[in-house]
């Protein structure tokens, strides 16, 4: 019985290793360091024309240095989002590429900035936007009153503030 369990654990570890599901902390730290190193060699290019191809962007940034990769991001319908990332082979090329800020490609003025490293968990809280049709709702489901009202439980107060008409509430 124990032999079968050991064989199952070994097979499971082998499958997870092939799938890349398990990451040991040392490998994750090396991956983060590698990502930061790649981001230091990359630039963000904004306001890219939708008809622009990666080859045209590469030709535009070729005088700065050797271009390793050009990534034009697309939406779920495979339409370009209007910005790209250019990765260079050497770090010095980034400073040359920043000189191409406000240059033109396909009649559009490009915005060139150094690429930021994505920090996981940076955008966890998204505050709710004000909606005039929802009325005021506190974030907590129930806020205990500081004092107990004189009219008691289940009885309406003598004076209520007029509320906004909300037909679907």
C-alpha positions in Angstrom: 0.0 0.0 0.0 2.8 2.4 0.9 4.6 1.5 -2.3 1.6 2.5 -4.4 1.2 5.8 -2.5 4.9 6.6 -3.1 4.5 5.7 -6.8 1.5 8.0 -7.0 3.3 10.9 -5.3 6.3 10.4 -7.7 4.0 10.4 -10.7 2.2 13.5 -9.4 5.5 15.4 -8.9 6.6 14.4 -12.4 3.4 15.7 -13.9 3.6 19.0 -11.9 7.2 19.4 -12.9 6.3 19.0 -16.6 3.3 21.4 -16.3 5.4 24.0 -14.3 2.7 24.2 -11.6 5.2 23.9 -8.7 7.6 26.8 -8.1 10.1 26.6 -5.4 10.9 30.0 -3.7 14.4 30.1 -5.1 13.1 29.6 -8.6 10.4 32.3 -8.1 13.0 34.8 -6.9 15.2 34.0 -9.9 12.2 34.5 -12.1 11.4 37.9 -10.6 15.1 39.0 -10.9 15.1 37.8 -14.5 11.8 39.7 -15.2 13.3 42.9 -13.7 16.4 42.5 -15.8 14.3 42.1 -19.0 12.2 45.1 -18.0 15.3 47.3 -17.6 16.1 46.6 -21.2 12.6 47.4 -22.5 10.6 50.5 -23.3 6.9 51.3 -23.4 5.7 52.8 -26.7 2.3 54.6 -26.5 0.0 56.0 -29.2 1.0 53.4 -31.7 -1.1 53.4 -34.8 -3.6 50.4 -35.1 -2.3 49.6 -38.6 1.3 49.4 -37.4 3.1 46.0 -37.6 5.8 44.8 -35.2 8.3 45.0 -38.1 7.6 48.7 -38.6 8.1 49.4 -34.9 11.3 47.4 -35.0 12.6 49.4 -38.0 11.7 52.7 -36.2 13.7 51.7 -33.1 16.6 50.0 -35.0 18.9 53.0 -34.8 18.8 52.8 -31.0 20.3 49.3 -30.8 19.5 45.7 -31.5 15.8 45.0 -31.0 15.2 41.6 -29.3 11.4 41.6 -29.3 8.5 43.8 -30.2 5.1 43.1 -28.5 2.0 44.9 -29.7 -0.8 44.1 -27.2 -4.2 43.2 -28.5 -7.7 42.9 -27.0 -9.8 39.7 -27.0 -10.9 40.4 -30.6 -7.2 40.6 -31.8 -7.5 44.3 -32.4 -4.4 46.3 -31.3 -4.7 48.3 -28.1 -2.5 51.1 -29.3 0.6 50.6 -27.4 3.6 48.3 -27.6 6.7 47.1 -25.7 10.1 47.0 -27.3 12.8 44.9 -25.7 16.5 45.5 -26.6 19.5 43.3 -26.3 21.6 45.8 -24.3 20.5 48.2 -21.5 22.2 51.2 -23.1 19.7 51.1 -26.0 16.9 52.2 -23.7 18.4 55.6 -23.2 18.8 56.0 -27.0 15.1 54.9 -27.4 13.9 57.5 -24.9 15.3 60.1 -27.3 12.7 59.0 -29.8 9.9 60.3 -27.5 7.4 62.5 -29.4 8.7 61.1 -32.8 6.2 60.2 -35.5 5.3 56.8 -36.8 2.4 56.5 -39.3 1.6 60.2 -38.7 1.1 59.6 -34.9 3.3 61.1 -32.2 4.8 58.3 -30.1 5.1 58.3 -26.3 8.3 56.4 -25.3 8.8 55.6 -21.6 11.0 53.1 -19.7 9.0 49.9 -19.0 7.7 49.5 -15.4 8.1 46.1 -13.6 4.7 44.7 -12.7 4.4 44.3 -9.0 1.9 41.5 -8.2 -1.0 42.6 -5.9 -0.5 46.3 -6.5 -4.0 46.8 -7.8 -6.1 44.7 -5.4 -8.5 47.3 -4.1 -10.7 49.1 -6.6 -12.7 51.7 -4.9 -16.3 51.9 -6.0 -17.2 54.8 -8.3 -20.0 57.2 -7.3 -23.3 56.3 -8.9 -26.0 58.9 -8.5 -28.8 56.4 -9.0 -27.6 54.1 -6.2 -27.9 56.5 -3.3 -25.6 56.5 -0.4 -24.5 53.0 0.8 -21.9 52.6 3.4 -19.0 50.1 2.8 -19.8 48.1 5.9 -23.0 46.1 5.7 -24.2 47.3 9.1 -22.9 50.2 11.2 -23.9 50.0 14.8 -25.3 53.3 16.1 -23.4 55.2 18.7 -26.6 55.6 20.7 -29.9 53.8 20.7 -32.7 55.9 19.3 -35.5 56.9 21.6 -38.2 55.4 19.4 -37.2 51.7 19.9 -36.9 48.7 17.6 -39.2 48.4 14.6 -40.7 51.9 15.1 -40.2 54.6 12.5 -38.5 57.8 13.6 -40.6 60.9 13.9 -38.6 62.8 11.3 -37.1 61.2 8.3 -34.9 63.0 5.9 -36.5 63.0 2.4 -34.7 60.5 0.2 -34.1 60.4 -3.5 -36.8 58.6 -5.5 -35.4 55.2 -6.6 -38.0 53.2 -8.5 -35.9 50.0 -8.8 -34.4 49.8 -5.4 
